[in-house]
Amino acid sequence: MTLRRSIFVSYFVTLGLSLLVIGFWSWFEFQEIRETFKNGGLSAVEDEGPVEESFEIVVFGGLPAAILGVLMGALLLQRALRPVRDLTEILEKTNASNLDDRAPRSGNGDELDRLAAVFNGMKERLAVSFTQVREFTLHASHELKTPLTIMHGTLEQMLSDAGSSAIHRERIASLLEEVQRLSTIVGQLTFLAKADGGLLADRQLPVELEQLVKDVTEDALMLGHGLGIKVTLAECDAVQVTGDRMRLRQLLLNLADNAVKHNHKGGEVTLSLKAVGEKAEFQIINTGPVLPPELRGRVFERFFRGDSSHSASVEGSGLGLSIAHSICLNHGGTLVMEATDDGRTCVTLSLPRR
C-alpha cells in the first residue's frame, strides 16, 4: 500500500467511524420521536421533551464522537508519517563518519520504503568513494615516504661535502628544506587518512590536561620569541581528561602554533584552561587578523589557508587545524573559532572531563 493510499484509508476510516456513531445516535432518537408521535398524535408537538432530548443526545453524544474521530485521525496520520520523521532525523545526522548507518525499511514497497532504499544506496556509494579516496591517500603517502627519505639523505650528504661551493651549498640547503616540508605534508596526510578510517591506535588513559597546557605554553613562548609575541597563561585549572597524551599535546601545540603564526609582530597570545561543568575548556586568544564569518567556518578544512592577503606570508601546509580538529573529534570534543568583541580571534576547545 502506498503512503498516499494509507493516509486516505486512515482518513476515511476515521470519518466513517465518526459518521457511524453520529448516525446511530440520530437513528435511535428518531425511533423515539416516531414512537412518541405514533402514540400521542399531533399533540406531541406541544411536548418539547423529545426534541430537547434529541438535542442533548446530539450534543453530548455526537459531538464527542466527532472530536474522538478527529483525534483518532490525527493519531493515525501521525503514525503514517512517523517514517518521514525517522528518515529526516537520519538525513540530518549523516556525515562522513557514519556512512555505514542505514535507514530502516518497512518492506511494504510504498514511497517511503523506496526512498529509504535510494538513500541507503546513495550512502553505500558515498562510503565506497570515501574509502577509495582514503586508501589512495594512504597508499600514495606510503609510496612517497621512501623516495623522500632517500632524497633527504642524499641532500644531507651533499650538504656535508666539503668540496661544494657556497652557492651549491645554499641551493642544496633550499632543496633540503623543501624535501622536509614535503615529508611533513605526507606525514600529515597519512595521519588524516588514518583518522578518517578509524585506524588511529589512540590510548585512552587519564591525562592531566593542565600540565600539557603549561608545556605547550612554554613551546608557544619559544615560537613567538623571534616575533616579539607575548605569550601568557591567564588561568589553568587542575583538569583531568581521558585520551591519548601524545595526540592531545599535538592538538594543543597545533592551536598554539596557529595563534603565533597568524599574528603580528609584538602581538599577544593568551591561553587558559577552565573546568566548566562536565567539560574542560581550553581557550587560546591571539591579536592577529580576524577572519570574516564566512571564512571562520572553513578554518578546519584541509589545505585551507584563510585570507590570501595574509596567508601568503605565513609558512605552513594548511593542515594543522585540520589535524587538531580530527584529534578533537576523536576525543569526543568540540573546536570552535570565534571573534571577540575587542577584535581578537578566540579558539575554544571543549573536552569531556574524566
Secondary structure, DSSP 8 states (H G I E B T S, - for coil): --HHHHHHHHHHHHHHHHHHHHHHHHHHHHHHHHHHHHHHGGGGGG--HHHHHHHHHIIIIIHHHHHHHHHHHHHHHHHHHHHHHHHHHHHHH--TT-TT------SS-SHHHHHHHHHHHHHHHHHHHHHHHHHHHHHHHHHHHHHHHHHHHHHHHHHT-TTS-HHHHHHHHHHHHHHHHHHHHHHHHHHHHHHHTT------EEEEHHHHHHHHHHHHHHHHHTTT-EEEEEEE---EEEE-HHHHHHHHHHHHHHHHHTS-TT-EEEEEEEEETTEEEEEEEE-S----HHHHTTTTSTT----HHHHTTS-S-S-HHHHHHHHHHHTT-EEEEEE-TTS-EEEEEEEEB-
